[in-house]
Amino acid sequence: MKAGGACAAGVFLLASACGYHTGGRAELVPKTVHTIAIPAFTNQTTRYKLTDQLPEAIAREFISRTRYRIVSDATTADAVLTGAVLGYLSFPTVFDPTTGRASAVEVHVNLRLNLVERATGKTLYTRPNFEMRERYQISIDPAAFFEENDAALARASQATAQQVVSSILDNF
């Protein structure tokens, strides 16, 4: 029994000394950055709400998960996260066989994101083609129809904010 315990301890020590570590834990953001500005994104689509929803969701995510303070004035921030909504595509994915009406819709939004250290101009993070997707159900009954698109975009904005902040923090 003692030999088994010693063997297990030896394996543990060897495994812990092998140099294995989890990837993606390097800090992209220098220790000198304490404030981040996230201005409204530019828009190259006809969907106007996304340019406000995405920065707000990303700011909330930074506030809830990090030590960074979000400021409104980019000239006073240590770093600035800019973004552009490059494309918006919405299309039906499921049709009701009885009525022939769409019962599910999928939304694809393409973004460009850049986090730049303001003092040095150094790019800390860039995603030139970030894609977010959201699928949602719609009512096939015209009398009970409720426009779900805005709620779906709000959910997609929150999920995107989580992904963006995670990729900045974890260097992915």
C-alpha positions in Angstrom: 0.0 0.0 0.0 2.9 2.4 0.9 4.6 1.6 -2.4 1.4 2.5 -4.3 1.2 5.8 -2.5 4.8 6.6 -3.1 4.4 5.7 -6.8 1.4 7.9 -7.1 3.3 10.8 -5.4 6.2 10.3 -7.8 4.0 10.4 -10.9 2.3 13.5 -9.6 5.7 15.2 -9.0 6.9 14.2 -12.5 3.7 15.4 -14.1 3.8 18.7 -12.3 7.4 19.3 -13.4 6.9 18.5 -17.1 6.3 22.1 -18.1 2.7 21.6 -19.0 0.5 24.7 -18.6 -2.8 25.8 -20.0 -2.7 28.0 -23.0 -4.1 31.4 -23.4 -3.3 32.9 -20.0 -1.0 35.7 -21.1 -2.2 39.2 -20.4 -2.7 41.2 -23.5 -3.4 44.3 -21.6 -0.3 46.0 -20.0 -0.4 46.7 -16.3 -0.3 50.4 -17.0 -3.8 50.2 -18.5 -6.5 51.1 -15.9 -9.2 52.7 -18.0 -10.8 51.7 -21.3 -13.1 53.7 -23.5 -15.5 51.9 -25.7 -17.1 54.4 -28.1 -20.1 53.6 -30.3 -19.2 51.3 -33.2 -19.2 52.5 -36.7 -21.9 50.9 -38.9 -21.7 49.7 -42.5 -25.2 48.1 -42.3 -28.8 49.2 -42.1 -29.2 47.8 -38.5 -28.7 50.9 -36.4 -29.2 49.4 -32.8 -26.2 47.1 -33.0 -23.7 50.0 -32.9 -25.0 50.9 -29.4 -25.9 47.5 -28.0 -22.5 45.9 -28.6 -20.3 48.6 -26.9 -22.7 48.7 -24.0 -22.7 44.9 -23.6 -18.9 44.8 -23.8 -18.6 47.6 -21.2 -20.9 45.8 -18.8 -18.8 42.6 -19.3 -15.6 44.5 -18.6 -17.1 46.0 -15.5 -18.4 42.8 -14.1 -15.3 40.6 -14.8 -12.2 42.9 -14.6 -10.5 45.6 -12.7 -10.7 48.0 -15.6 -12.7 51.2 -15.3 -14.8 52.1 -18.3 -14.7 55.8 -19.3 -16.8 57.7 -21.8 -14.0 60.0 -23.1 -11.5 58.2 -25.3 -9.0 61.0 -24.8 -8.7 60.2 -21.1 -8.6 56.5 -21.4 -5.5 54.3 -21.2 -6.8 52.1 -24.0 -9.6 52.4 -26.6 -11.7 49.5 -27.9 -13.1 50.5 -31.3 -15.4 48.5 -33.5 -17.3 48.4 -36.7 -20.4 46.5 -37.7 -19.3 45.3 -41.1 -22.2 43.1 -42.1 -25.7 41.9 -41.1 -27.5 39.0 -42.5 -30.9 37.6 -41.3 -32.5 34.6 -43.0 -35.2 31.9 -42.2 -33.8 28.5 -41.3 -37.0 26.5 -40.4 -40.3 26.6 -42.1 -43.7 25.4 -40.8 -44.8 22.6 -43.2 -48.5 23.5 -42.7 -48.4 27.2 -43.4 -45.1 27.6 -45.2 -44.1 30.4 -42.9 -40.7 30.8 -41.4 -40.6 29.5 -37.8 -36.9 30.1 -37.0 -34.5 32.8 -38.1 -30.8 33.0 -37.9 -28.8 36.2 -37.7 -25.1 36.7 -38.6 -23.3 39.8 -37.8 -19.6 40.5 -38.8 -17.5 42.9 -36.7 -14.1 44.4 -36.7 -12.6 45.0 -33.2 -9.4 46.8 -32.2 -8.0 47.5 -28.7 -5.3 50.1 -28.8 -3.1 51.5 -26.1 -3.7 55.2 -26.4 -0.3 56.5 -25.1 1.8 54.3 -27.5 -0.6 53.5 -30.3 0.2 49.8 -29.9 -2.5 47.4 -30.9 -3.2 45.2 -28.0 -6.0 43.1 -29.6 -7.5 42.9 -33.0 -10.2 40.8 -34.6 -10.7 42.0 -38.2 -13.6 39.5 -38.9 -15.4 38.6 -35.7 -18.7 36.8 -36.4 -21.6 36.5 -34.1 -24.6 34.3 -34.7 -28.0 34.0 -33.0 -30.9 31.8 -33.9 -34.4 32.4 -32.6 -37.9 31.2 -33.0 -40.8 33.2 -34.4 -44.5 32.6 -34.2 -46.2 31.1 -37.2 -49.6 32.5 -36.1 -50.0 36.0 -37.5 -52.3 37.0 -34.6 -49.7 36.1 -32.0 -46.7 37.4 -33.9 -44.1 39.2 -31.8 -40.9 40.7 -33.4 -38.2 38.7 -31.7 -35.3 40.2 -33.7 -34.3 43.0 -31.2 -34.3 40.5 -28.3 -32.2 38.1 -30.3 -29.7 40.8 -31.1 -29.6 41.8 -27.4 -28.8 38.1 -26.5 -26.2 37.9 -29.3 -24.6 41.2 -28.1 -24.3 39.7 -24.6 -22.8 36.5 -25.8 -20.4 38.4 -28.1 -19.4 40.7 -25.2 -18.5 37.6 -23.1 -16.4 36.2 -26.0 -14.6 39.5 -26.7 -13.7 40.1 -23.1 -12.6 36.5 -22.6 -10.4 36.6 -25.7 -8.8 39.9 -24.6 -8.2 38.6 -21.1 -7.0 35.1 -22.1 -5.0 36.0 -25.2 -7.1 33.9 -27.6 
